[in-house]
Amino acid sequence: MEELRLSVKDKQDARMALLSYYSSECIAYGAYLLALAVGFLGLVEVTPPLLEIAASMVSPTLPEQLVRSIILGLMASGFIVFVFYVLGRAVVWGYLRLAIVNVKPKGGNELKFEPGTTVTFMQQLHEACLDYVKRKHRLWTRFYGLRVRYLALIWLDLFVVFLAVSVMLSVA
């Protein structure tokens, strides 16, 4: 109950702490995007030798063009999924950073929490920011809680599409 009797300075400090946290997450995901860009350049550089090695190893059992299509499809689909995931998370953290300035903290009764945990003012602010961003930017908030199994499913779907397109183009 002492959380309810916070001074204005304590509340402002909590906002500043969350703003700092959201900003550091934005910077981290920006660095991840930069690392993915560098990784893409490395991937482009390594692709021709990798394709040659894979084609020579598997060539007797599968056509060389199919092996190349599979490898390129795996690489491209994996890269695209990672870029969209990281970009989506960076955008969500940016929206959270903008929301912290204006949101009103959620009341203690509005929060769902597990037994044995305490509802803090920071948690009330964070939940209010999440609700605000979910309400205003629905598309981007899907990246906030995206599970690994969904990412794997998206990657598999994208790979199948790339493989099908590649095979259709090689036949034509």
SELO-451412 format. One record per residue: z, y, x of N, C-alpha, C in turn. Coordinates in Angstrom, 2 decimals, m for minus. Atoms other than C-alpha are relative to their C-alpha. Layout:
// residues N
<<Z Y X> <Z Y X> <Z Y X>>;
...
END
This chain:
// residues 172
<<0.00 m1.20 0.80> <0.00 0.00 0.00> <0.00 1.27 0.85>>;
<<m0.01 m1.19 m0.83> <0.38 2.34 2.96> <m1.40 0.53 0.26>>;
<<1.38 m0.45 m0.15> <m3.43 2.49 3.16> <m0.32 1.13 m0.97>>;
<<0.30 m1.01 1.01> <m3.40 4.63 0.02> <0.56 1.36 0.38>>;
<<m0.64 m1.27 m0.39> <m1.25 7.29 1.69> <m0.51 0.51 1.34>>;
<<0.57 m0.48 m1.26> <m3.58 8.09 4.56> <m0.22 1.50 m0.06>>;
<<0.27 m1.44 m0.07> <m3.90 11.66 5.70> <m1.51 0.23 0.05>>;
<<1.41 m0.36 m0.05> <m7.22 13.47 5.61> <m0.55 m0.30 1.39>>;
<<0.45 0.28 m1.37> <m7.43 13.14 9.39> <m0.21 m1.50 0.22>>;
<<0.17 1.45 m0.13> <m6.90 9.36 9.19> <m1.28 m0.47 m0.71>>;
<<1.21 0.36 0.72> <m9.65 9.08 6.60> <m1.24 0.45 0.76>>;
<<1.13 m0.50 m0.79> <m11.96 11.21 8.72> <m0.19 m0.85 1.26>>;
<<0.09 0.87 m1.17> <m11.15 9.07 11.78> <m0.64 m1.34 m0.36>>;
<<0.59 1.26 0.45> <m12.05 5.95 9.79> <m1.51 0.17 m0.20>>;
<<1.43 m0.27 0.17> <m15.39 7.50 8.83> <m0.69 0.11 1.36>>;
<<0.59 m0.16 m1.33> <m16.04 8.45 12.44> <m0.11 m1.34 0.72>>;
<<0.04 1.32 m0.63> <m15.19 4.94 13.62> <m1.15 m0.83 m0.59>>;
<<1.11 0.73 0.61> <m17.61 3.41 11.11> <m1.35 0.60 0.39>>;
<<1.23 m0.65 m0.43> <m20.26 5.98 11.99> <m0.36 m0.43 1.43>>;
<<0.22 0.44 m1.38> <m19.85 5.04 15.65> <m0.47 m1.46 0.04>>;
<<0.39 1.42 0.05> <m20.10 1.34 14.81> <m1.43 m0.15 m0.51>>;
<<1.35 0.07 0.54> <m23.21 1.81 12.66> <m1.02 0.52 1.01>>;
<<0.90 m0.56 m1.00> <m24.79 3.96 15.37> <m0.23 m0.98 1.15>>;
<<0.17 0.97 m1.09> <m24.12 1.35 18.04> <m0.86 m1.18 m0.44>>;
<<0.86 1.07 0.51> <m25.73 m1.30 15.83> <m1.46 0.45 m0.04>>;
<<1.37 m0.54 0.00> <m28.80 0.94 15.39> <m0.57 m0.02 1.42>>;
<<0.45 m0.03 m1.39> <m29.04 1.38 19.15> <m0.27 m1.42 0.50>>;
<<0.18 1.39 m0.42> <m28.61 m2.37 19.71> <m1.29 m0.58 m0.56>>;
<<1.22 0.55 0.59> <m31.37 m3.28 17.28> <m1.24 0.73 0.52>>;
<<1.11 m0.69 m0.66> <m33.60 m0.60 18.81> <m0.30 m0.63 1.35>>;
<<0.19 0.68 m1.29> <m33.03 m2.28 22.18> <m0.62 m1.37 m0.21>>;
<<0.61 1.30 0.30> <m33.88 m5.64 20.60> <m1.49 0.16 m0.27>>;
<<1.43 m0.25 0.26> <m37.17 m4.17 19.35> <m0.75 0.27 1.30>>;
<<0.61 m0.27 m1.30> <m37.92 m2.88 22.83> <m0.15 m1.30 0.80>>;
<<0.07 1.29 m0.70> <m37.11 m6.30 24.30> <m1.09 m0.89 m0.60>>;
<<1.07 0.78 0.63> <m39.43 m7.93 21.76> <m1.37 0.52 0.42>>;
<<1.28 m0.56 m0.46> <m42.22 m5.54 22.79> <m0.31 m0.47 1.42>>;
<<0.19 0.49 m1.38> <m41.73 m6.48 26.45> <m0.28 m1.50 m0.02>>;
<<0.24 1.44 0.14> <m41.53 m10.14 25.43> <m1.41 m0.30 m0.48>>;
<<1.37 0.18 0.49> <m44.80 m9.78 23.55> <m1.01 0.15 1.14>>;
<<0.90 m0.18 m1.13> <m46.51 m8.45 26.66> <0.05 m1.20 0.95>>;
<<m0.12 1.20 m0.81> <m45.13 m11.37 28.64> <m0.66 m1.21 m0.65>>;
<<0.62 1.09 0.75> <m46.29 m13.76 25.94> <m1.52 0.06 0.09>>;
<<1.45 m0.17 m0.13> <m49.80 m12.34 26.08> <m0.45 m0.41 1.40>>;
<<0.35 0.33 m1.38> <m49.81 m12.75 29.86> <0.06 m1.51 0.26>>;
<<m0.23 1.42 m0.26> <m48.58 m16.35 29.78> <m0.84 m0.91 m0.91>>;
<<0.71 0.82 0.98> <m50.71 m17.55 26.85> <m1.18 m0.78 0.58>>;
<<1.15 0.79 m0.49> <m53.97 m18.51 28.66> <0.41 m1.21 0.88>>;
<<m0.39 1.18 m0.77> <m52.28 m20.74 31.29> <0.73 m1.05 m0.85>>;
<<m0.72 0.92 0.88> <m50.03 m22.24 28.63> <m0.96 m0.80 m0.86>>;
<<1.00 0.69 0.81> <m53.01 m23.07 26.45> <m0.78 m1.02 0.81>>;
<<0.73 0.94 m0.87> <m54.82 m24.69 29.37> <0.82 m1.25 0.27>>;
<<m0.88 1.14 m0.29> <m51.84 m26.89 30.24> <0.16 m0.88 m1.23>>;
<<m0.21 0.77 1.24> <m51.20 m27.90 26.63> <m1.28 m0.73 m0.41>>;
<<1.27 0.63 0.38> <m54.87 m28.60 25.97> <m0.31 m1.19 0.90>>;
<<0.28 1.12 m0.91> <m55.15 m30.81 29.06> <0.96 m1.17 m0.24>>;
<<m0.97 1.08 0.24> <m51.99 m32.76 28.14> <m0.28 m0.74 m1.31>>;
<<0.14 0.59 1.32> <m52.85 m33.39 24.48> <m1.46 m0.24 m0.36>>;
<<1.42 0.03 0.31> <m56.65 m33.19 24.63> <m0.56 m1.37 m0.36>>;
<<0.59 1.29 0.37> <m57.37 m36.96 24.54> <0.28 m0.41 m1.45>>;
<<m0.35 0.43 1.36> <m55.61 m37.35 21.18> <m0.40 1.00 m1.08>>;
<<0.35 m1.04 0.97> <m56.38 m34.05 19.47> <m1.11 0.88 0.57>>;
<<1.02 m0.95 m0.51> <m59.32 m31.65 19.67> <0.68 1.20 0.65>>;
<<m0.58 m1.11 m0.76> <m58.70 m28.84 22.13> <0.19 1.25 m0.87>>;
<<m0.10 m1.18 0.86> <m59.34 m26.15 19.52> <1.21 m0.10 m0.94>>;
<<m1.15 0.18 0.88> <m56.67 m27.62 17.21> <1.30 0.21 0.77>>;
<<m1.19 m0.20 m0.83> <m54.12 m27.69 20.04> <0.22 1.49 0.25>>;
<<m0.11 m1.45 m0.21> <m54.86 m24.05 20.83> <0.45 0.71 m1.27>>;
<<m0.38 m0.61 1.28> <m54.57 m23.15 17.15> <1.47 m0.22 m0.31>>;
<<m1.40 0.31 0.26> <m51.20 m24.87 16.84> <0.91 0.85 0.89>>;
<<m0.85 m0.77 m0.92> <m49.75 m23.19 19.93> <m0.03 1.49 m0.33>>;
<<0.10 m1.42 0.34> <m51.07 m19.74 19.02> <0.68 0.30 m1.34>>;
<<m0.66 m0.18 1.28> <m49.85 m20.17 15.44> <1.51 m0.01 0.12>>;
<<m1.45 0.04 m0.23> <m46.36 m21.14 16.61> <0.49 1.29 0.66>>;
<<m0.43 m1.20 m0.72> <m46.17 m18.22 19.01> <m0.09 1.25 m0.88>>;
<<0.20 m1.19 0.81> <m47.57 m15.61 16.62> <0.97 0.05 m1.18>>;
<<m0.89 0.00 1.16> <m45.54 m16.68 13.60> <1.45 0.23 0.42>>;
<<m1.36 m0.22 m0.49> <m42.31 m16.86 15.58> <0.24 1.44 0.39>>;
<<m0.14 m1.39 m0.42> <m42.90 m13.44 17.08> <0.06 0.94 m1.20>>;
<<0.04 m0.87 1.18> <m43.75 m11.84 13.73> <1.30 m0.09 m0.79>>;
<<m1.27 0.17 0.73> <m40.65 m13.30 12.05> <1.12 0.74 0.72>>;
<<m1.05 m0.71 m0.75> <m38.39 m11.99 14.83> <m0.15 1.51 m0.09>>;
<<0.21 m1.45 0.07> <m39.97 m8.53 14.77> <0.41 0.53 m1.37>>;
<<m0.37 m0.48 1.33> <m39.61 m8.18 11.00> <1.50 m0.10 m0.24>>;
<<m1.45 0.13 0.16> <m36.03 m9.46 11.09> <0.74 1.11 0.73>>;
<<m0.68 m1.02 m0.79> <m34.96 m7.10 13.85> <m0.30 1.39 m0.55>>;
<<0.36 m1.29 0.59> <m36.85 m4.17 12.32> <0.77 0.22 m1.31>>;
<<m0.75 m0.12 1.26> <m35.27 m4.84 8.92> <1.47 0.28 0.23>>;
<<m1.42 m0.24 m0.29> <m31.79 m5.01 10.40> <0.21 1.41 0.56>>;
<<m0.13 m1.35 m0.55> <m32.35 m1.78 12.34> <m0.07 1.04 m1.11>>;
<<0.13 m0.94 1.12> <m33.43 0.01 9.17> <1.26 m0.02 m0.86>>;
<<m1.23 0.09 0.82> <m30.40 m1.29 7.23> <1.16 0.71 0.69>>;
<<m1.08 m0.67 m0.72> <m27.99 m0.13 9.93> <m0.21 1.52 0.00>>;
<<0.29 m1.43 0.07> <m29.74 3.25 9.92> <0.37 0.58 m1.36>>;
<<m0.38 m0.46 1.34> <m29.30 3.57 6.16> <1.52 0.00 m0.17>>;
<<m1.46 0.00 0.06> <m25.64 2.57 6.49> <0.57 1.21 0.73>>;
<<m0.45 m1.17 m0.77> <m25.24 5.26 9.12> <m0.15 1.29 m0.79>>;
<<0.19 m1.18 0.83> <m26.66 7.84 6.73> <0.97 0.02 m1.19>>;
<<m0.85 0.08 1.20> <m24.53 6.61 3.82> <1.46 0.34 0.29>>;
<<m1.42 m0.18 m0.30> <m21.17 6.85 5.60> <0.44 1.45 m0.13>>;
<<m0.35 m1.42 0.06> <m21.30 10.63 5.55> <0.39 0.41 m1.41>>;
<<m0.16 m0.49 1.35> <m21.37 10.93 1.76> <0.73 m0.91 m0.98>>;
<<m0.53 0.91 1.02> <m19.94 7.83 0.07> <1.49 0.20 m0.22>>;
<<m1.41 m0.01 0.36> <m16.64 7.71 m1.72> <0.49 m1.44 0.16>>;
<<m0.47 1.37 m0.21> <m14.52 4.68 m0.72> <0.22 m0.72 m1.32>>;
<<m0.25 0.81 1.18> <m14.29 1.86 m3.19> <1.50 m0.09 m0.23>>;
<<m1.42 0.20 0.31> <m10.99 1.48 m4.98> <0.43 m1.41 0.35>>;
<<m0.52 1.32 m0.38> <m8.77 m1.45 m4.03> <m0.27 m1.07 m1.03>>;
<<0.24 0.99 1.06> <m9.34 m3.14 m7.40> <m1.46 m0.42 m0.06>>;
<<1.43 0.31 0.04> <m13.13 m3.06 m6.97> <m0.42 m0.99 1.09>>;
<<0.35 0.86 m1.12> <m13.06 m5.14 m3.78> <0.42 m1.44 m0.26>>;
<<m0.35 1.41 0.04> <m13.15 m8.89 m3.63> <0.44 m0.39 1.40>>;
<<m0.45 0.42 m1.32> <m11.10 m10.28 m0.79> <0.70 m1.34 m0.11>>;
<<m0.58 1.33 m0.05> <m9.81 m13.65 0.26> <1.52 0.10 0.08>>;
<<m1.46 m0.01 m0.11> <m6.14 m14.54 m0.09> <0.43 m0.01 1.47>>;
<<m0.50 m0.09 m1.36> <m4.19 m13.70 3.02> <m0.62 1.12 0.81>>;
<<0.60 m1.14 m0.69> <m6.35 m10.70 3.93> <0.46 1.29 m0.66>>;
<<m0.43 m1.31 0.48> <m5.61 m7.02 3.52> <m1.21 0.88 m0.21>>;
<<1.06 m0.97 0.25> <m7.85 m4.40 2.01> <0.35 1.28 0.75>>;
<<m0.24 m1.21 m0.78> <m8.13 m1.53 4.47> <m0.92 1.12 m0.47>>;
<<0.83 m1.14 0.36> <m9.59 1.93 4.06> <m1.39 m0.15 0.60>>;
<<1.31 0.21 m0.63> <m12.37 1.05 6.52> <m0.83 m1.00 m0.80>>;
<<0.72 0.98 0.80> <m13.28 m1.97 4.44> <m0.49 0.63 m1.30>>;
<<0.41 m0.69 1.22> <m13.36 0.18 1.32> <m1.22 0.90 0.26>>;
<<1.14 m0.85 m0.37> <m15.72 2.62 3.07> <m1.25 m0.84 0.27>>;
<<1.14 0.85 m0.34> <m17.93 m0.13 4.43> <m0.61 m0.61 m1.26>>;
<<0.51 0.59 1.24> <m18.22 m1.83 1.04> <m0.71 1.05 m0.85>>;
<<0.65 m1.07 0.74> <m19.06 1.51 m0.58> <m1.36 0.33 0.61>>;
<<1.27 m0.25 m0.67> <m21.77 2.09 2.03> <m1.00 m1.11 m0.32>>;
<<0.87 1.12 0.32> <m23.19 m1.38 1.45> <m0.53 0.10 m1.42>>;
<<0.43 m0.13 1.40> <m23.27 m0.85 m2.31> <m1.02 1.12 m0.16>>;
<<0.92 m1.13 0.08> <m24.96 2.52 m1.89> <m1.38 m0.39 0.55>>;
<<1.27 0.38 m0.62> <m27.62 1.12 0.45> <m0.70 m1.08 m0.83>>;
<<0.61 1.04 0.84> <m28.17 m1.94 m1.77> <m0.61 0.61 m1.25>>;
<<0.50 m0.65 1.21> <m28.66 0.33 m4.76> <m1.25 0.84 0.31>>;
<<1.10 m0.93 m0.32> <m30.98 2.82 m3.03> <m1.17 m0.67 0.73>>;
<<1.03 0.59 m0.87> <m32.92 0.55 m0.64> <0.03 m1.52 m0.12>>;
<<m0.07 1.44 0.28> <m33.15 m2.90 m2.20> <m0.78 m0.87 0.98>>;
<<0.86 0.82 m0.85> <m36.01 m4.20 m0.09> <0.63 m0.24 1.37>>;
<<m0.52 0.11 m1.36> <m34.35 m3.49 3.24> <1.32 m0.75 0.07>>;
<<m1.30 0.66 m0.06> <m30.93 m4.84 2.32> <m0.10 m1.51 m0.03>>;
<<0.17 1.46 m0.07> <m32.36 m8.33 2.06> <0.13 m0.50 1.43>>;
<<m0.12 0.39 m1.41> <m32.39 m8.36 5.85> <1.47 m0.03 0.46>>;
<<m1.40 m0.10 m0.44> <m28.64 m7.62 6.03> <0.69 m1.36 m0.03>>;
<<m0.68 1.28 0.12> <m27.47 m11.02 4.84> <m0.92 m1.20 0.12>>;
<<0.98 1.07 m0.11> <m30.50 m13.13 5.75> <0.55 m1.15 0.83>>;
<<m0.50 1.20 m0.67> <m29.51 m16.66 6.72> <m1.07 m0.59 0.92>>;
<<0.91 0.60 m0.97> <m31.06 m18.61 9.58> <m0.96 m0.97 m0.68>>;
<<0.88 0.97 0.66> <m32.42 m21.29 7.25> <m1.15 0.71 m0.72>>;
<<1.08 m0.76 0.63> <m34.41 m18.63 5.36> <m0.99 0.51 1.04>>;
<<0.90 m0.42 m1.08> <m35.78 m17.27 8.62> <m0.88 m1.17 0.45>>;
<<0.77 1.18 m0.41> <m36.83 m20.80 9.60> <m1.05 m0.34 m1.05>>;
<<0.96 0.28 1.07> <m38.50 m21.28 6.22> <m1.14 1.02 0.01>>;
<<1.04 m1.03 m0.10> <m40.37 m17.98 6.54> <m0.90 m0.28 1.20>>;
<<0.78 0.31 m1.20> <m41.43 m18.95 10.07> <m0.93 m1.18 m0.26>>;
<<0.82 1.17 0.28> <m42.68 m22.35 8.88> <m1.16 0.35 m0.93>>;
<<1.06 m0.42 0.92> <m44.62 m20.80 5.99> <m1.07 0.81 0.73>>;
<<0.93 m0.84 m0.74> <m46.18 m18.23 8.28> <m0.83 m0.83 0.98>>;
<<0.72 0.88 m0.93> <m47.08 m20.91 10.83> <m1.08 m0.80 m0.73>>;
<<0.98 0.78 0.77> <m48.81 m23.02 8.16> <m1.18 0.88 m0.40>>;
<<1.08 m0.92 0.36> <m50.79 m19.99 6.99> <m0.87 0.29 1.22>>;
<<0.78 m0.28 m1.21> <m51.83 m19.12 10.56> <m0.83 m1.21 0.41>>;
<<0.71 1.21 m0.38> <m52.78 m22.71 11.26> <m1.19 m0.25 m0.93>>;
<<1.09 0.21 0.97> <m54.83 m23.00 8.07> <m1.13 1.00 0.23>>;
<<1.03 m1.03 m0.25> <m56.66 m19.72 8.76> <m0.74 m0.32 1.29>>;
<<0.62 0.31 m1.28> <m57.29 m20.74 12.36> <m0.95 m1.19 m0.10>>;
<<0.85 1.17 0.16> <m58.67 m24.13 11.37> <m1.24 0.35 m0.83>>;
<<1.15 m0.41 0.81> <m60.88 m22.57 8.68> <m0.98 0.83 0.80>>;
<<0.88 m0.83 m0.82> <m62.23 m20.04 11.16> <m0.72 m0.81 1.07>>;
<<0.65 0.82 m1.04> <m62.94 m22.70 13.79> <m1.06 m0.92 m0.59>>;
<<1.01 0.84 0.68> <m64.84 m24.85 11.25> <m1.21 0.82 m0.36>>;
<<1.11 m0.84 0.46> <m66.94 m21.94 10.03> <m0.86 0.53 1.11>>;
END
